[in-house]
Amino acid sequence: MTFAAKITATGAYLPERVLTNAELAQTIDTSDEWIVERTGIRERRIAAPHESSSTLGAEAARSALATAGIDGSEIDLVLVGTCTPDGMFPSVASRIQHAIGATNADAALVAGR
């Protein structure tokens, strides 16, 4: 028996709220130059109160599905790696699986620390 897997498309999603270093410098004693020099970070995205790892992941998955031109029901596996799960149960992978209609897929979460 031979098994094969392939990535046919990728997707991404970022929260709308952008927090710049200049904004951060207004609340703490720092500057854009100091942050960029030490971290390379110029801005960060802040999730809205209604957004979570699974909602962000589902949007990215929908983007990948659209790029690939396929439906969620054609997916065999939803694999998610995160350090920030929505909660203990159900897993982020299961939530994304449900959100994208991947009714034939297994779902697995690889959690980090």
C-alpha positions in Angstrom: 0.0 0.0 0.0 1.3 3.4 -0.9 0.3 6.7 0.7 1.0 10.1 -0.8 0.4 13.6 0.5 0.8 16.9 -1.3 0.3 20.5 -0.5 -1.6 22.0 -3.4 -2.1 25.5 -2.0 -1.4 27.7 1.0 -3.5 30.4 2.6 -3.0 33.2 5.1 -5.0 35.5 7.3 -4.1 38.4 9.5 -6.2 40.2 12.0 -7.2 43.7 10.9 -5.8 45.6 13.9 -2.2 46.7 13.4 -0.2 47.9 16.4 2.9 49.8 15.3 6.0 50.5 17.2 5.1 54.2 17.2 1.8 53.4 18.9 3.6 51.2 21.4 6.1 54.0 22.1 3.3 56.2 23.2 2.4 53.8 26.1 5.9 52.6 27.2 9.4 54.0 27.3 10.7 52.8 23.9 11.0 53.9 20.3 10.5 52.4 16.9 14.3 52.4 16.3 15.0 50.6 19.6 12.5 47.8 18.9 13.5 47.3 15.2 17.2 47.3 16.0 16.8 44.5 18.7 13.9 42.5 17.2 13.3 43.4 13.6 9.6 43.9 14.4 7.9 46.9 12.9 4.3 46.1 13.6 2.2 43.3 15.1 -1.3 42.2 14.6 -3.9 42.1 17.4 -6.8 39.7 17.2 -10.2 41.1 17.8 -12.2 39.9 20.8 -14.3 37.6 18.6 -11.1 36.1 16.9 -9.3 33.0 18.2 -6.7 30.6 16.9 -9.4 28.5 15.2 -11.2 31.5 13.6 -7.9 32.8 12.2 -6.9 29.3 11.1 -10.3 28.8 9.4 -9.9 32.0 7.4 -6.4 30.9 6.3 -7.8 27.5 5.4 -10.6 29.0 3.3 -8.0 31.1 1.5 -6.0 27.9 0.7 -9.1 26.1 -0.5 -10.1 29.0 -2.8 -6.5 29.1 -4.2 -6.7 25.3 -4.8 -10.2 25.5 -6.2 -11.5 22.7 -4.0 -14.1 22.3 -1.3 -13.5 21.5 2.3 -15.1 18.1 1.8 -12.2 17.1 -0.4 -9.7 17.5 2.5 -8.3 14.3 4.1 -6.5 15.8 7.1 -6.5 19.1 9.0 -3.2 19.4 10.8 -2.7 22.4 13.1 0.3 23.4 15.2 -0.3 26.1 17.8 1.0 27.4 21.2 -2.3 29.2 21.8 -5.3 26.9 21.5 -8.8 28.2 22.0 -9.3 25.7 24.9 -8.7 22.2 25.9 -11.6 20.7 23.9 -12.5 20.5 21.1 -9.1 21.0 19.5 -8.3 23.9 17.2 -7.9 21.4 14.4 -11.4 20.0 15.0 -12.8 23.5 15.1 -11.2 24.4 11.8 -12.3 21.1 10.3 -15.9 21.9 11.2 -15.6 25.6 10.1 -14.4 24.7 6.6 -16.7 21.7 6.1 -14.0 19.1 6.0 -16.5 16.4 6.8 -14.3 13.6 5.5 -11.1 14.7 7.2 -9.3 13.6 10.3 -8.1 16.5 12.6 -4.9 16.6 14.6 -3.4 19.2 16.8 0.3 19.6 17.5 0.5 21.8 20.6 3.7 23.6 21.6 4.8 25.4 24.7 
